[in-house]
Amino acid sequence: MIQYFHWIALSAVLFLCLTSCSQPGYEGFSSLPQKDWLQEGNKKGQQAPAEKRLIFYSPDKVHSFSDLVFLSIQQSPIISRGHINLEIQQISQRDTKWRYLPEMHLLYTISNNITKYNSNNKMKGSDYGQPSYQVSFNGIFNNPVATYFSVQAQNDMMQVAIVTQRKAVGETIRAIADCLLLMNLKEKTIENLKELLAIAQKQHAIAATRESVQPNILAPASFTEDFVQDVTLRIRTAETELALQRSQLKQLVGVDIAQKLDVDTQSVYTVLDSFDPRSRSWQDYWDKTEDRYLLRQQVRLEEANIMLAWAQYMPNISIAINENEPSGQDKPYGGKTDTFAHITFDMPLLDWGHRYRMASISRARKRQSQYDEIQRQREYGQRWLSMEQEFVLAKARAEQRKHAVKSARRRQEVISIAFQNGTADMSTLASFQQGELERRLALLLAQYDIARVRLSWMHMAAGLTHYFLGDSGNGDNK
């Protein structure tokens, strides 16, 4: 048994040496923002100290666009779910590195005679027919070359997981911005409608007074009353739509539906105004996108698969420690059983081209990935041109509707003066007021379309993620 302990000690030393020479573990996400799923404390499953955590939510606070973004990164279930995928990938990466070490097994064998044909043999040993006990060890070394390329592939997969999570954060940021733009539109719509409602109520009071003094006029108060009712209903509709958008925003940022959430919807325009698509070419923006990196990583992964296929030609190595005598090492009669270490090299001689075909398949898939990258780049350039044209069109429509509002306002002012002087009836005034309102609301929609196109353009250029996260976690996209 002392020899067994010697072998155990030797295995432990070998284990420690290999461990110390292996590559260091992944250091976590300390280079990425500290106020989200990339917190340094979270990589050990711990919460960061309270004094180091940034609190973005408060029921009495008016939250800006930035507050909402970092609030969602902190506590949104959508982003938190992606963080679990990062943890899984990190475990897979660490598990692959440990494959440099052999998987050792302890075998404890109990043997006994089923038949005892040699009981009467005078040459039998003294322990013939008694149970025999044997302790042995064996282990298989994984192919070191294949393990090396597997580790490289897992490193790439780890970065893919980080970039994928970064892209998910970008999608959430874009959804938050969409909500804020719609909420801003509804707030301005309500503001315009309430302004018009005050005017309509005042005119209704005037019309009601005139009707009481001049009963022969064709019920001018009924026109203003209908107009007041129409504006009131439109305000109620816009307020309901605003409440729905606020509920959707709460879901995006991870705030309970019953909690209060006041937001500064105008703050989203500060971020949009920071995006200047004409400052660089679309190719430069393409090189900064997460999609470009993920496509490039797919090519690298196929390159690793090619090397993995060729690495299968390397011999496999296994080690065993037991009492099985090799040829020429038989023990003498009555001698003590020796313990042997066996190292076996398993080299493939003929696989009928299987490994070569696997490498050929990986090469073909690499070419497919390269063509995918070329095609996606061309599609990106076409979308960029379309975005530019949509933006110009949206600005032209806004200019046209702005001019229509000015014209309608001048006509409405003329009719209002005529109504006060008694030269125009209430139905004419209400018609012009309604026309001006529709043009003002159409202008708001046109301005919203400009912001919406700009937001889509900025998101396509990865401008949202770069604005809030910089280049953190973006691989080699420098």
C-alpha positions in Angstrom: 0.0 0.0 0.0 3.0 2.3 0.5 3.6 2.2 -3.2 0.0 3.3 -3.8 0.6 6.3 -1.7 3.7 7.1 -3.6 1.7 7.0 -6.9 -1.0 9.2 -5.3 1.6 11.8 -4.2 3.2 11.7 -7.7 -0.2 12.3 -9.3 -0.9 15.2 -6.9 2.4 16.9 -7.8 1.7 16.4 -11.5 -1.8 17.9 -11.0 -0.4 21.0 -9.2 2.2 21.5 -11.9 -0.2 21.4 -14.7 -2.6 23.7 -12.9 0.1 26.3 -12.3 1.2 26.2 -15.9 -2.3 26.4 -17.4 -3.7 29.7 -18.7 -5.2 32.1 -16.1 -9.0 32.1 -15.7 -11.2 34.7 -17.2 -10.9 37.9 -15.2 -14.6 38.9 -15.5 -16.0 42.1 -16.8 -14.2 44.8 -14.9 -13.5 46.8 -18.1 -17.2 47.2 -18.7 -19.6 49.6 -16.9 -19.8 49.1 -13.1 -23.5 50.0 -12.9 -25.0 47.0 -14.7 -24.7 43.2 -15.2 -21.0 43.8 -15.8 -20.4 44.8 -12.2 -17.1 43.5 -10.7 -19.0 42.3 -7.6 -21.4 40.2 -9.7 -18.6 38.0 -11.2 -18.3 36.3 -7.8 -22.0 36.2 -7.3 -21.9 39.0 -4.8 -23.6 42.4 -4.7 -21.4 45.5 -4.9 -21.2 47.5 -1.6 -24.1 49.9 -1.2 -21.9 52.9 -1.2 -20.5 51.9 -4.6 -23.8 51.2 -6.2 -25.5 53.9 -8.2 -29.3 54.1 -7.5 -31.1 55.4 -10.6 -34.7 54.9 -9.4 -36.6 57.2 -7.0 -40.4 57.7 -7.0 -39.9 61.4 -6.6 -37.3 61.7 -9.3 -37.8 62.8 -12.9 -35.8 60.2 -14.8 -33.8 61.2 -17.8 -33.1 58.9 -20.7 -29.7 58.0 -19.2 -31.3 57.2 -15.9 -33.8 54.9 -17.6 -31.0 53.1 -19.6 -28.9 52.4 -16.6 -31.9 51.5 -14.5 -32.8 48.8 -17.1 -29.2 47.6 -17.1 -29.4 47.2 -13.3 -32.7 45.5 -12.9 -34.5 44.7 -16.2 -35.4 40.9 -16.4 -34.6 40.9 -20.1 -31.0 42.0 -19.5 -30.6 39.9 -16.4 -31.5 36.8 -18.3 -28.7 37.5 -20.7 -26.3 37.8 -17.8 -27.0 34.2 -16.9 -25.9 33.2 -20.4 -22.6 35.0 -19.7 -22.2 33.0 -16.6 -22.9 29.7 -18.4 -20.4 30.6 -21.1 -17.8 31.5 -18.5 -18.2 28.1 -16.8 -17.9 26.4 -20.2 -14.7 28.3 -20.9 -13.2 27.3 -17.5 -14.3 23.7 -18.0 -12.5 23.5 -21.4 -9.2 24.8 -19.8 -9.3 22.0 -17.2 -9.3 19.4 -20.1 -5.5 19.8 -20.2 -5.5 17.5 -17.2 -6.3 13.8 -17.4 -9.5 12.5 -15.9 -8.3 10.1 -13.2 -10.3 7.1 -12.0 -9.8 4.9 -8.9 -10.7 1.3 -9.4 -11.1 -1.0 -6.5 -11.5 -4.6 -7.7 -12.6 -7.6 -5.6 -11.9 -11.0 -7.2 -12.8 -14.5 -6.1 -12.7 -18.0 -7.6 -15.9 -19.2 -9.1 -14.4 -22.6 -9.8 -11.5 -24.1 -7.8 -10.0 -26.6 -10.2 -6.5 -26.3 -8.7 -7.5 -27.0 -5.1 -5.5 -30.2 -5.1 -2.5 -28.8 -6.9 0.5 -28.8 -4.7 2.0 -25.8 -6.5 -0.9 -23.5 -5.6 -0.3 -20.5 -3.4 -1.3 -20.3 0.3 -4.1 -17.8 -0.5 -5.6 -19.8 -3.3 -9.4 -19.7 -3.2 -9.4 -16.6 -1.0 -10.9 -13.2 -2.1 -8.3 -10.9 -3.8 -8.3 -7.1 -3.5 -6.7 -4.8 -6.0 -6.5 -1.0 -6.1 -5.6 0.6 -9.5 -5.7 4.0 -11.2 -6.3 4.9 -14.8 -6.7 8.1 -16.6 -7.0 9.4 -20.2 -5.2 12.5 -21.4 -7.3 14.6 -23.7 -5.7 15.4 -27.0 -3.5 18.4 -26.0 -3.6 19.9 -29.5 -7.4 19.5 -29.8 -7.8 20.9 -26.2 -5.7 24.0 -27.2 -7.9 24.8 -30.1 -11.0 24.1 -28.0 -9.8 26.6 -25.5 -9.2 29.2 -28.2 -12.7 28.5 -29.5 -14.2 28.9 -26.1 -12.4 32.2 -25.6 -14.0 33.4 -28.9 -17.4 32.1 -27.7 -17.0 34.0 -24.5 -16.4 37.2 -26.4 -19.4 36.4 -28.6 -21.6 36.0 -25.5 -20.4 39.4 -24.2 -21.1 41.1 -27.6 -24.4 39.4 -27.9 -25.3 40.7 -24.4 -24.1 44.1 -25.5 -26.4 43.9 -28.5 -29.3 42.9 -26.3 -28.6 46.0 -24.2 -28.7 48.1 -27.3 -32.1 46.6 -28.3 -33.4 47.6 -24.9 -32.0 51.1 -25.2 -33.7 51.5 -28.5 -37.0 50.2 -27.1 -36.8 52.7 -24.2 -36.0 55.5 -26.7 -39.1 54.5 -28.8 -41.3 54.7 -25.7 -39.9 58.2 -24.8 -40.5 59.5 -28.3 -44.1 58.3 -28.3 -44.6 59.6 -24.8 -43.2 63.0 -25.9 -45.5 63.0 -28.9 -48.5 62.3 -26.7 -47.5 64.9 -24.1 -47.2 67.6 -26.8 -50.5 66.4 -28.3 -52.2 66.8 -25.0 -50.6 70.2 -24.5 -51.9 71.4 -27.8 -55.3 69.9 -27.3 -55.6 71.5 -23.8 -54.6 74.9 -25.2 -57.2 74.5 -27.9 -59.8 73.3 -25.3 -59.4 76.5 -23.3 -60.0 78.6 -26.4 -63.0 76.4 -27.4 -64.5 76.7 -23.9 -64.1 80.5 -24.0 -65.8 80.7 -27.4 -68.6 78.4 -26.3 -69.3 80.8 -23.4 -69.4 83.7 -25.9 -71.7 81.8 -28.2 -74.0 80.8 -25.4 -74.3 84.5 -24.4 -75.0 85.6 -27.9 -77.6 82.9 -28.3 -79.4 84.1 -25.2 -79.5 87.7 -26.5 -80.1 86.9 -30.1 -82.3 83.8 -30.2 -82.8 84.0 -33.9 -79.2 83.0 -34.7 -79.0 79.3 -35.7 -77.8 77.9 -32.3 -74.2 78.9 -32.5 -73.6 77.4 -29.0 -74.2 73.9 -30.4 -71.2 74.2 -32.7 -68.8 75.2 -30.0 -70.3 72.6 -27.6 -69.6 69.8 -30.2 -66.1 71.2 -30.7 -65.4 71.3 -26.9 -66.6 67.7 -26.6 -64.5 66.5 -29.6 -61.3 68.1 -28.1 -62.1 66.7 -24.6 -62.4 63.1 -26.0 -59.2 63.5 -28.0 -57.4 64.6 -24.8 -58.8 61.6 -23.0 -57.6 59.2 -25.7 -54.1 60.8 -25.8 -53.8 60.5 -22.0 -54.8 56.8 -22.1 -52.2 56.2 -24.8 -49.6 58.0 -22.7 -50.5 55.8 -19.7 -50.0 52.7 -21.8 -46.6 53.8 -23.0 -45.6 54.5 -19.4 -46.6 51.0 -18.4 -44.6 49.5 -21.3 -41.6 51.7 -20.2 -41.9 50.3 -16.6 -41.7 46.8 -18.0 -38.6 47.6 -20.0 -36.7 49.2 -17.1 -37.8 46.6 -14.5 -40.0 48.9 -12.4 -43.2 47.4 -10.9 -46.4 48.4 -12.6 -47.7 49.9 -9.3 -44.6 52.1 -8.8 -44.5 55.7 -9.8 -42.2 56.6 -12.8 -41.8 60.2 -13.8 -39.7 60.7 -16.9 -38.2 63.6 -18.9 -39.3 62.6 -22.4 -37.4 65.5 -24.0 -34.1 64.2 -22.7 -34.1 61.5 -25.5 -33.5 64.3 -28.0 -30.1 65.2 -26.4 -28.8 61.7 -27.3 -30.3 61.8 -30.8 -28.7 65.2 -31.5 -25.3 63.8 -30.6 -25.5 61.5 -33.6 -24.0 62.9 -36.8 -24.2 60.2 -39.5 -22.3 62.3 -42.0 -19.2 62.6 -39.8 -17.9 59.3 -41.1 -18.6 56.9 -43.9 -21.0 54.0 -43.5 -18.1 51.6 -43.7 -16.6 53.0 -40.6 -19.9 52.7 -38.8 -20.2 49.1 -40.1 -16.9 48.2 -38.6 -18.1 49.3 -35.1 -21.4 47.3 -35.1 -21.9 44.2 -33.1 -23.3 42.4 -36.2 -20.0 42.8 -38.0 -18.0 41.4 -35.0 -20.3 38.4 -34.6 -20.0 37.6 -38.3 -16.2 37.8 -38.1 -16.2 35.6 -35.1 -18.2 33.0 -36.9 -15.3 32.8 -39.5 -12.8 32.4 -36.7 -14.8 29.6 -35.1 -14.8 27.7 -38.3 -11.1 28.1 -38.5 -10.8 26.6 -35.1 -13.1 23.7 -36.2 -10.7 23.1 -39.1 -7.7 22.8 -36.7 -9.8 20.6 -34.4 -10.5 18.2 -37.2 -6.8 17.9 -38.1 -5.9 17.6 -34.4 -7.8 14.3 -34.3 -4.8 12.7 -36.1 -2.7 13.2 -32.9 -2.3 10.1 -30.7 -4.4 9.8 -27.6 -2.5 9.1 -24.4 -3.8 7.1 -21.4 -2.2 6.2 -18.1 -3.0 3.2 -15.8 -1.6 2.1 -12.5 -2.4 -1.5 -11.6 -1.0 -5.0 -10.9 -1.3 -6.3 -14.4 2.1 -7.7 -15.5 3.3 -6.8 -18.9 5.1 -9.4 -21.1 8.3 -10.6 -19.4 7.4 -9.3 -16.0 5.6 -12.3 -14.5 6.2 -12.7 -10.8 7.9 -15.9 -9.6 5.9 -18.6 -7.8 5.1 -17.4 -4.3 6.5 -13.9 -5.0 4.7 -10.6 -4.2 2.7 -8.9 -6.8 4.3 -5.8 -8.4 2.5 -2.6 -9.2 3.0 -1.3 -12.8 2.4 2.1 -14.5 1.2 1.7 -18.0 1.3 4.5 -20.6 -0.6 3.8 -23.8 -0.4 5.7 -27.1 -3.4 5.3 -29.3 -2.6 6.4 -32.8 -5.2 6.3 -35.6 -3.9 4.4 -38.7 -6.8 4.3 -41.0 -10.0 6.3 -40.6 -11.1 6.1 -44.3 -10.8 9.8 -44.6 -13.3 10.8 -41.8 -11.0 13.5 -40.3 -10.2 14.9 -43.6 -13.8 15.2 -44.6 -14.6 16.9 -41.3 -11.9 19.5 -42.0 -13.3 19.9 -45.5 -16.8 20.6 -44.1 -15.4 23.2 -41.8 -13.5 24.9 -44.6 -16.7 25.0 -46.6 -18.6 26.5 -43.7 -15.8 29.1 -43.3 -16.4 30.2 -46.9 -20.1 30.4 -46.2 -19.5 32.6 -43.2 -17.2 34.8 -45.3 -19.9 35.2 -48.0 -22.4 36.0 -45.2 -20.2 38.8 -44.0 -19.9 40.2 -47.5 -23.6 40.0 -48.1 -24.5 41.6 -44.8 -22.0 44.4 -45.4 -23.7 45.2 -48.7 -27.1 45.1 -47.2 -25.9 47.4 -44.5 -24.7 49.9 -47.1 -28.1 49.7 -48.8 -30.0 50.3 -45.6 -27.7 53.2 -44.8 -28.6 54.8 -48.1 -32.3 54.1 -47.4 -32.0 55.7 -43.9 -30.5 58.8 -45.4 -33.3 59.1 -48.0 -36.0 58.5 -45.3 -34.4 61.2 -43.1 -34.4 63.7 -45.9 -38.0 62.8 -46.8 -39.1 63.1 -43.1 -37.6 66.6 -42.9 -39.3 67.7 -46.1 -42.6 66.5 -44.8 -42.1 68.4 -41.5 -41.2 71.6 -43.4 -44.4 71.3 -45.5 -46.6 70.7 -42.5 -44.9 73.5 -40.6 -45.8 75.9 -43.5 -49.4 74.5 -43.5 -49.7 75.3 -39.8 -48.6 78.8 -40.3 -51.1 79.3 -43.1 -54.0 77.7 -41.1 -53.1 79.9 -38.1 -53.3 83.1 -40.2 -56.7 82.1 -41.6 -58.0 81.1 -38.2 -57.0 84.4 -36.7 -58.8 86.3 -39.5 -62.0 84.2 -39.0 -61.8 84.7 -35.3 -61.7 88.5 -35.7 -64.6 88.3 -38.2 -66.5 86.2 -35.6 -65.9 88.8 -32.9 -67.2 91.5 -35.2 -70.2 89.4 -36.1 -69.3 88.9 -39.8 -68.6 85.2 -39.5 -70.7 82.5 -37.9 -69.7 80.0 -35.3 -69.7 77.0 -37.6 -67.1 78.7 -39.9 -64.9 79.5 -36.9 -65.1 76.0 -35.5 -64.2 74.6 -38.9 -61.1 76.7 -39.2 -60.1 75.9 -35.6 -60.5 72.2 -36.3 -58.4 72.6 -39.4 -55.6 74.4 -37.5 -55.7 71.7 -34.9 -55.3 68.9 -37.4 -52.4 70.6 -39.1 -50.7 71.2 -35.7 -51.1 67.5 -34.8 -49.8 66.6 -38.3 -46.7 68.7 -37.7 -46.1 66.9 -34.4 -46.4 63.5 -36.2 -43.9 64.7 -38.8 -41.4 65.9 -36.2 -41.9 62.5 -34.5 -41.1 60.7 -37.8 -37.8 62.7 -38.0 -36.8 61.6 -34.5 -37.9 58.0 -35.2 -35.9 57.7 -38.4 -32.9 59.3 -36.6 -33.2 56.8 -33.8 -33.3 53.9 -36.2 -30.3 55.3 -38.0 -28.4 55.7 -34.8 -29.3 52.2 -33.6 -28.2 50.7 -37.0 -24.9 52.5 -36.6 -24.5 51.1 -33.0 -24.5 54.7 -31.8 -26.8 53.9 -28.8 -24.5 51.3 -27.3 -21.4 53.4 -28.0 -23.0 56.4 -26.4 -23.8 54.5 -23.1 -21.2 51.7 -23.1 -18.4 53.0 -25.2 -16.2 50.2 -26.6 -16.6 48.1 -23.5 -17.1 44.4 -24.3 -17.0 45.1 -28.0 -14.2 42.6 -28.9 -11.6 43.9 -31.4 -14.0 46.6 -32.7 -11.6 49.5 -32.1 
